[in-house]
């Protein structure tokens, strides 16, 4: 699909000495225009998307995950629906970009995909009221909250099972909030072309505003921080060699291949 307007971090074609150049840019269809900074919209030098390597579109100080935020997903894992948002953290070292490999760790025997809507914070947020939360959102992106399910169950908590390097693919870009028809967003996940997940974000138990309000009661969110807002039903295992794709209408397609660690 074509995305008419979005933001990203990217690596410019290497210089003669072989060193990559980190840049920020605005994507319009098949062209990426360099910008002065991460949040700037002033378009500069143009590149073809095929000539650059996209990086994770944000580099958050923290990645805030929300567990069991769709009723059917809680049910499929045999868990009760939480009375309030179930929050966990993924380390920034788990970030991966569109096109990067997901590394299947040798110490796990069950690695699952979890397609999710990603929410990128645009300004410092502390003690935010739900009705004001939208003002703190910069934009939206696709997320795959990859999880070593066997380790999550063994540990009884989320840190190890969700914290491996490459276990948080994000992208391919951020679409600014003002350009997103939120009510029409659907999260779809495909493995080797077969659809596994398909749900509207309207099915979330806790909407984005409630999540931001809850989190900012005890944690300050900084510009660029990422919220993975929860996965719908249909999660399942991945195997080395699989290609997993998360699609959200209007936001783009995030695709990654699984490789053995």
N, C-alpha and C positions, 0 to 999 in steps of 0.2 A: 504494500500500500504506500501511497505518497503522503507525506506529512508536510504541510505547507509552511509551518513555522515552528522551530524548536531550538533549544540551546544544547551545546555539548562541549566537552573537552576532547581534544584530539591531538594526535601527534602528526606534525607536518612531515612531508617527505624529508628523509635524512639529508643533512648537509654534506658537502664533500668530505668532511672528516669522519662521517659516519654517525654523528651524534643526532639523536632525535630532538625535535623542538616541540615542547608542550605549548599548546595554544588553546584558546577558547573561541567558539564560533556559533553562528546562527545558521541553521539548516533550512533551506527552502528547496523542496523537492530533491533534485539530484545534485544540488550545489551547496557547498559550505562556505560561508563568508567569515573570515577571521574578525574577531572583535577585540576591543582594547582590554577587556577584563571579563570575569566570569559572568557578571550580570549586565554587561553593556549590550545594547542593541545597535550600536553604530557599526555598520558593515564596512569591512575593509577588503583585503585581498581575497579573491575567490578561488576555491579549489573544487575539483570534482570529488564527490564522496568516495568514488572508487580509488582515488589517489591518496587517501589519508586513512589512518587507523584510528577508529573511535575508541576512546577510553570511557570508563564509568563517568557518566555526565556530571556527577557530584562527588566530592570527596569529603564525606561527613565526619564530624568529630565523634559521632555515635550513630549506630543503626538501631532503631527502636522497632522491635517486632511485636505483633499482637497475635496471641494464640487463640484458637477456637472462636474466631469471630464470625463464622457462618454455622448455623445450627446443624446442617447436614454433615459438615466436616467434623464437628465435635462428636456427632453420633457415630460416624464411620470409624472413629478411633476409640469408641467406647468411653468417651469422656462426657461429663455433665456440661451443660451450657453455663459459662461463668456468670456470676452476678455482677461483676465489674470487669473492665478490660484486663486481660491476662498479659502482662508485659514482660518481655525479655529483651536482651541486648545481643547483637551480633557485632564482632569486632570489625573495624574498617579493613583489616587485613583479609577479610573474607570477600571483599569486592572483586568482581570480575566484570568485564565489558561484554557487550554484544560481540559474538564471534570468538571470544576466549573459550578455552577448554574448562570444563568442570572436572576436577581431579577426584576420582573415586579412591578414598583412602584405604590402605591395606588393612587397617584395623577395624573396618566396618564390613558387615555382610548385607546391609540393607540401607540403600541411599534413595530417598524419595525426592521427587519434584514437588514444588508448591508454588504455583503461579499466583501473583498478587499485584494489587495496585500499590505503587510507591508514591508517597507524598513527600515532596521536598520543601523544607522550611525556608522562608525568604527573609525573616527578620527574627531577632532575639525574642523568645517567647517564654514568659514566666507568669504563672497564675492567670492563664487566659480563660475567659468565659466562653462557653460553647458557642454562643451567638456571635462572638467576635473572632472565632478561630479562623475563619476563611481569610481574614486580613493578614494572617501570618503564613499562609501557604504561597510559595512561589510558583509551584507547578507540580505536574504529575508525570510518572514514568512507569515502566514495567519492571517487576522484580520477580526473581525466582528464589524463594527462601529454601534452598536445598538443605535437606536434613538427613543425617545418619540416624534413621529411626531406631535401630537396635541399640545404639549408644544412648539416645535420648531416654528410651525406656529403662535401660540398665542403670543410668545415673539418677533417674527420677527428677531431673531438671534439664534445662535446654542448652547450657553453655557449650559443652563439648560437641553434642550432636549437631548443632547449628553453626559452630564457630570455625570449621575448617577453612583453610585458604581456598578460595574460588567458590565458596558456598553461598555467595550473594551476588549472582549476576544482576546487573542493573542496566537499563537503557532501552533502546539505543540512544535516547536523548530525553530531555525534559521539555514538556509542552507547558507553557505558562498557563496559569489558572484561568486567566481571562479568555483563553482560546479553547477551553475545554467545556463541552456539554456534559457535565458530570452525570446527570441522570441517565444518559444513554450509554455509559461505560459498561462493558462486559469483559470479564476476565476469561480468556480461553487458553488452555494449555494443550499442546500436541506433543506426542512422543513418536518419532519416526513417521510423522504425518497423520497419526491416529489421534482423534480428539479425546482427551481425558477429562478436562474440566471446562465448564461453561456456565457462568453465573453472572447476574447483574450485581454491581456494587451496591445496589439498593437493598440487597439481601443481607448486608452486614448487620450483625447484632448491634454493634456500637458504631455509629457513623463517624466519619473523620473528625468532625467538630468535637464530639464527645471524647474521642481518643486524645486529641491535642489538649483539651481541658484537663483530662485525667492525668496525663503525663506531666504537664507543667505545674501540677500541684506539688511535685516532689523533684522535678528535674528541669533545668533550664535548657531549652532547645535553641541551638545556634543556627545562623544562616548556613544552608547547605546540609543540615542534618536530614536524615532519611527515616521515614516511618514506613515499614512494611505492614500494610493494614490488615493482613489475614488472608487465608486461602479458602476457597470454596471446596465443596466435596469433590472427590475424584482423585485425590492424591494417590500416588502409587510408585513402585520401584523403578529405578533406572539401572541400566547395565552399561559397562564400557562399550563404546561404539554407538550408543543411542544419541540421537539428536533431539533435544527438547526445545520447544518453541512456546513462548508466552506472547499472546496477542491481546491488545486492548484497543478497541476501535478508537481512532483518533489520536492514539499515543504511539503506535508503531509496533514493531515485531522484535522481540528479544530472542535470539537463537544461540544455542551453545551445544557443543558436542561433549560427551562424557568420555574420559580417557582413564585408564588404569593408573593409579599412583605407584 
